[in-house]
Amino acid sequence: MANIVSERTIGNILFLQVDVDPSLPTGVEAPMGSLATILGVGDLWQKVGNNLTDWAIILAGTGTPVTIGSTNQEGVADLAARSDHVHAHGDQGGGSLHDEATTLTAGFMSTTDKDKLDSIHVLKVYANTVLATAFSSATPGAPKKAAVLFTTPLPSTAYTITITSADVRVWTFESKATTGFTINSNSNQVLSGEVHWQAIEDYQG
């Protein structure tokens, strides 16, 4: 049986000197028949340090792991974390903790790329159908027209209008505003079908 030569406890780490086989290399588990095995915790013991008879066991820890930091620190706690402990990621800064993203590799976004991303303007596209019955003439014989009203106004009148229909007409528009426009059929003939329109905001880059 192995005998304890000396012992010292720091927090929940118990350091022992036992008279086991001095030829065992550092890092191996306690041998069968040693004091560690008799205590039933053989797989927790490891040979430590340069002293051939130095062994240590880390007892059950109760300390909560700290949040991940941005610099290396030796630490001063006298508690050891359990094998299933988890570190919170925490709020980390930018800087050089990760490489910047490229077209091939994921990474942090640079301030230049962030400015570019924030400057992107998503162009609005409105489209709908106007029924033939919505067209009317202001006076007898005048061309039939229909008003289009956007559900949400556009930021400006810089948008392109497209008008199509099964009825052959010289379609034009007028009274263009941020809130809508008027479709002009340029004919006083009654329409037989629906009229389709699309308004696409112009790129202002």
C-alpha positions as CSV (number, residue, x, y, z in Angstrom):
1,M,0.0,0.0,0.0
2,A,1.2,3.5,-0.8
3,N,1.9,5.8,2.1
4,I,1.3,9.5,2.1
5,V,4.6,11.4,2.5
6,S,3.0,14.9,2.6
7,E,-0.2,16.6,1.5
8,R,-1.4,20.2,0.8
9,T,-4.8,21.5,-0.2
10,I,-5.4,24.6,-2.3
11,G,-9.1,25.3,-2.8
12,N,-10.5,22.1,-4.1
13,I,-7.2,20.7,-5.4
14,L,-5.5,18.2,-3.1
15,F,-1.7,17.7,-3.6
16,L,-0.1,14.6,-2.2
17,Q,3.3,13.0,-2.1
18,V,3.0,9.2,-2.1
19,D,5.6,6.5,-2.2
20,V,4.4,4.9,-5.4
21,D,6.7,3.6,-8.2
22,P,9.0,6.6,-9.0
23,S,9.6,5.3,-12.5
24,L,6.0,6.2,-13.7
25,P,6.1,9.2,-16.1
26,T,4.3,12.5,-15.5
27,G,0.7,12.5,-16.6
28,V,-0.2,8.8,-16.1
29,E,-3.1,7.7,-13.9
30,A,-2.4,6.3,-10.4
31,P,-1.3,2.6,-10.6
32,M,-3.4,-0.2,-9.2
33,G,-2.8,-0.8,-5.5
34,S,-1.8,2.8,-4.9
35,L,-3.5,5.0,-2.3
36,A,-5.4,6.7,-5.1
37,T,-6.9,3.4,-6.3
38,I,-7.8,2.3,-2.8
39,L,-9.7,5.6,-2.4
40,G,-11.7,4.7,-5.5
41,V,-10.7,7.7,-7.6
42,G,-7.8,6.3,-9.6
43,D,-8.8,7.9,-12.9
44,L,-8.7,11.4,-11.3
45,W,-5.1,11.2,-10.1
46,Q,-2.2,12.2,-12.2
47,K,1.5,12.5,-11.7
48,V,2.5,16.1,-11.6
49,G,5.7,18.2,-11.5
50,N,9.3,17.1,-11.6
51,N,9.2,15.3,-8.3
52,L,8.8,11.6,-9.1
53,T,6.5,11.1,-6.1
54,D,4.2,14.1,-6.7
55,W,0.6,13.2,-7.4
56,A,-2.5,15.4,-7.4
57,I,-6.3,15.0,-7.5
58,I,-8.8,17.7,-8.3
59,L,-11.8,17.3,-6.1
60,A,-15.4,18.2,-7.2
61,G,-15.5,21.9,-8.2
62,T,-18.3,24.3,-7.3
63,G,-17.0,27.5,-9.0
64,T,-18.9,29.0,-12.0
65,P,-16.8,29.4,-15.1
66,V,-16.1,33.1,-16.0
67,T,-17.2,34.7,-19.3
68,I,-14.7,34.5,-22.1
69,G,-12.4,37.5,-22.2
70,S,-10.2,39.1,-24.8
71,T,-6.8,38.7,-23.2
72,N,-5.0,35.8,-21.6
73,Q,-5.0,35.7,-17.8
74,E,-3.4,33.1,-15.5
75,G,-6.3,33.4,-13.0
76,V,-6.4,33.4,-9.2
77,A,-9.4,31.2,-8.4
78,D,-8.8,28.1,-6.1
79,L,-11.7,26.2,-7.6
80,A,-11.5,23.9,-10.6
81,A,-14.4,23.7,-13.2
82,R,-16.2,20.4,-13.8
83,S,-15.7,18.6,-17.1
84,D,-19.1,19.7,-18.4
85,H,-18.6,23.4,-17.6
86,V,-19.7,26.0,-20.1
87,H,-18.3,29.5,-20.7
88,A,-20.6,32.4,-21.8
89,H,-19.4,34.1,-24.9
90,G,-19.9,37.6,-23.5
91,D,-19.8,40.9,-25.4
92,Q,-16.6,40.9,-27.4
93,G,-15.1,43.8,-29.2
94,G,-14.2,43.9,-32.8
95,G,-10.6,44.8,-33.6
96,S,-8.5,41.9,-34.6
97,L,-10.2,39.1,-32.7
98,H,-11.2,37.7,-36.1
99,D,-10.2,38.3,-39.7
100,E,-12.4,40.5,-41.8
101,A,-14.8,38.7,-44.1
102,T,-13.9,38.1,-47.8
103,T,-15.7,36.7,-50.7
104,L,-14.3,33.3,-49.9
105,T,-14.0,33.3,-46.1
106,A,-16.4,34.3,-43.3
107,G,-15.3,36.8,-40.7
108,F,-15.9,40.2,-39.2
109,M,-17.4,43.0,-41.2
110,S,-15.1,46.0,-41.8
111,T,-16.4,49.6,-41.2
112,T,-16.0,50.3,-44.9
113,D,-18.2,47.3,-45.9
114,K,-20.7,48.3,-43.2
115,D,-21.0,51.8,-44.6
116,K,-21.6,50.3,-48.1
117,L,-24.2,48.0,-46.7
118,D,-26.0,50.8,-44.9
119,S,-26.0,52.9,-48.0
120,I,-27.9,50.3,-50.1
121,H,-31.3,51.5,-51.0
122,V,-33.9,48.8,-51.9
123,L,-35.9,50.1,-54.9
124,K,-39.6,50.0,-54.5
125,V,-41.8,48.2,-57.1
126,Y,-45.5,48.8,-57.3
127,A,-47.8,46.9,-59.7
128,N,-51.5,46.3,-60.0
129,T,-54.4,46.0,-62.4
130,V,-57.1,48.6,-63.3
131,L,-60.5,47.3,-64.4
132,A,-61.9,48.5,-67.6
133,T,-64.9,50.0,-65.8
134,A,-62.5,52.3,-63.9
135,F,-61.8,54.3,-67.0
136,S,-64.0,57.3,-67.8
137,S,-64.0,60.4,-69.9
138,A,-64.0,63.9,-68.4
139,T,-66.3,65.1,-71.3
140,P,-68.1,63.3,-74.2
141,G,-65.6,62.3,-76.8
142,A,-62.6,62.9,-74.5
143,P,-60.0,60.1,-74.0
144,K,-60.8,57.6,-71.2
145,K,-58.5,57.8,-68.2
146,A,-58.1,56.1,-64.8
147,A,-56.3,57.3,-61.7
148,V,-53.7,55.1,-59.9
149,L,-53.1,55.7,-56.2
150,F,-50.1,54.1,-54.4
151,T,-50.8,52.4,-51.1
152,T,-47.6,54.1,-49.8
153,P,-46.1,57.2,-51.4
154,L,-42.7,56.9,-53.1
155,P,-39.9,59.2,-51.9
156,S,-39.9,61.1,-55.2
157,T,-41.3,61.2,-58.7
158,A,-38.2,59.5,-60.0
159,Y,-39.8,56.2,-61.1
160,T,-40.6,54.4,-64.4
161,I,-44.1,53.5,-65.4
162,T,-45.1,50.6,-67.7
163,I,-48.6,50.1,-68.9
164,T,-49.9,47.1,-70.8
165,S,-53.3,45.8,-71.9
166,A,-55.0,43.5,-74.3
167,D,-56.7,46.5,-75.7
168,V,-54.6,48.2,-78.3
169,R,-54.1,51.8,-77.3
170,V,-51.4,54.4,-77.3
171,W,-51.0,54.2,-73.5
172,T,-49.5,57.2,-71.8
173,F,-49.5,58.6,-68.2
174,E,-49.9,62.0,-66.7
175,S,-50.2,63.8,-63.4
176,K,-47.2,61.9,-62.1
177,A,-46.8,62.4,-58.4
178,T,-45.3,60.6,-55.4
179,T,-48.7,59.3,-54.5
180,G,-49.6,58.0,-58.0
181,F,-50.4,58.9,-61.6
182,T,-53.2,58.9,-64.2
183,I,-53.4,56.4,-67.1
184,N,-54.5,57.9,-70.4
185,S,-55.8,55.5,-73.0
186,N,-55.8,58.3,-75.6
187,S,-59.0,57.0,-77.0
188,N,-62.7,57.4,-76.1
189,Q,-63.5,53.8,-77.0
190,V,-64.7,51.5,-74.3
191,L,-62.1,49.1,-73.0
192,S,-62.9,45.4,-73.1
193,G,-60.2,44.2,-70.6
194,E,-58.1,45.0,-67.7
195,V,-55.1,47.4,-67.8
196,H,-51.9,46.4,-66.0
197,W,-49.4,48.9,-64.7
198,Q,-46.1,48.8,-63.0
199,A,-44.1,51.6,-61.3
200,I,-40.4,51.0,-60.5
201,E,-38.4,53.4,-58.5
202,D,-35.4,54.7,-60.4
203,Y,-31.9,54.0,-59.0
204,Q,-30.3,57.1,-57.7
205,G,-26.8,55.9,-57.0
